[in-house]
Every structure is written in C-alpha cells, then in structure tokens.
Amino acid sequence: MTWSQWWGYRESIVSTDKDDFGVYELIDGDEYVIYIGSGQVKTRLLDHLNKKEFPMAEQYRVEYCVTETECRIREQQLLQAYKNAHGKLPMYNERIGLTI
C-alpha cells in the first residue's frame, strides 16, 4: 500500500475520489496531521465535510486497502505510530475520545 498525493479537502475534490476502502490522513494549514480515519473513503470524507467535523483540515491523502478489516488494522498501526512519535493521538482523534 502506498499513500496518494495530498488533495485539497473540499467537497468538489472529495466527490471525485473512489469510494473504495482505505485509510486517510487530514492535515491542517501547517501540515500537521490532525485526524487519521478509515472506511469507504469518499463516503467517510463527504460525511466529515457535511458535518463540519474537522474545520482546520485543509488537505487529505489516502492509502487504499483491499478489505475493511485490512483498513482497520492499518488505521490502528498508523495511530500507534503517531502516538509513539508524538506522545498522543492526532488532535481530532483525541477529541473524539479514541484510545489505543
């Protein structure tokens, strides 16, 4: 699996993405990872945008997976790696009370 390039986190761009399973990272204007998530990419990102859940997010990138289970495992790996490197989870993962 490899990451896509960074894309603008806007409905007009997200709506053209594939709705395959994947993990994704959102970054703010300073290029700090503020959220790591997984699921059917287009559906999840559009849902986040419609709910205005991550107002600081400016870009996203995706790593597509074969199965939903593979995505969940990869998401946990990315969250653990982030926590190991920074001592905490990304800002919005922390806010939703995620624990790993």
C-alpha positions in Angstrom: 0.0 0.0 0.0 1.2 3.5 -0.7 -0.1 6.9 0.0 -1.7 9.1 -2.7 -0.6 12.6 -3.2 -2.2 15.3 -0.9 -5.5 16.6 -2.2 -7.5 19.7 -1.2 -10.1 18.8 1.4 -13.1 20.3 -0.4 -16.3 18.7 -1.5 -15.6 19.3 -5.2 -12.4 17.2 -4.9 -13.5 14.6 -2.4 -16.6 13.8 -4.5 -14.4 12.7 -7.4 -12.4 10.2 -5.2 -13.0 6.5 -5.3 -15.4 5.0 -2.7 -13.1 2.1 -2.0 -11.9 1.1 1.4 -8.9 3.0 2.6 -7.2 4.9 5.4 -6.8 8.6 5.3 -5.0 11.4 7.0 -6.2 15.0 7.3 -3.7 17.8 7.8 -4.1 21.5 8.7 -2.6 24.5 7.1 0.7 24.0 8.9 0.8 20.4 7.6 0.2 18.7 11.0 -1.8 15.5 10.9 -5.0 16.3 12.8 -7.0 13.1 12.1 -6.5 9.6 10.9 -9.5 7.6 9.8 -10.6 4.6 7.7 -13.6 3.3 5.8 -15.1 3.9 2.3 -13.1 7.0 1.5 -15.5 9.2 -0.4 -18.4 8.3 1.8 -16.5 9.0 5.0 -14.8 12.2 3.9 -18.0 13.7 2.5 -19.7 12.8 5.8 -17.0 14.6 7.7 -17.3 17.6 5.4 -21.1 17.7 5.7 -21.0 17.6 9.5 -18.1 20.1 9.5 -16.3 17.9 11.9 -12.7 19.0 11.1 -12.8 22.7 10.4 -9.0 23.0 10.5 -8.5 20.3 7.8 -7.1 21.6 4.5 -5.7 18.5 2.7 -6.1 14.8 2.8 -4.3 11.7 1.4 -5.4 8.1 1.1 -3.9 4.7 1.2 -6.4 2.2 -0.3 -6.9 -1.2 1.2 -8.4 -4.5 -0.2 -10.8 -5.1 2.7 -12.4 -3.2 5.5 -10.6 -5.4 8.1 -7.3 -4.5 6.4 -8.2 -0.8 6.8 -9.0 -1.1 10.5 -5.7 -2.8 11.1 -3.8 -0.2 9.1 -5.6 2.6 10.9 -4.6 1.2 14.3 -1.0 0.8 13.1 -0.9 4.5 11.9 -2.5 5.7 15.1 0.0 3.8 17.2 2.9 5.0 15.2 1.7 8.6 15.6 1.2 8.2 19.3 4.7 6.7 19.6 6.2 9.6 17.8 4.2 12.4 19.4 3.1 11.0 22.8 -0.5 11.4 21.9 -3.0 10.9 19.1 -3.8 13.4 16.4 -5.9 16.3 17.7 -9.3 15.3 16.4 -8.8 11.6 17.3 -8.1 12.7 20.8 -11.2 14.9 20.9 -13.5 12.0 20.0 -12.0 10.1 22.9 -10.3 7.4 20.9 -8.0 5.2 22.8 -5.5 2.7 21.5 
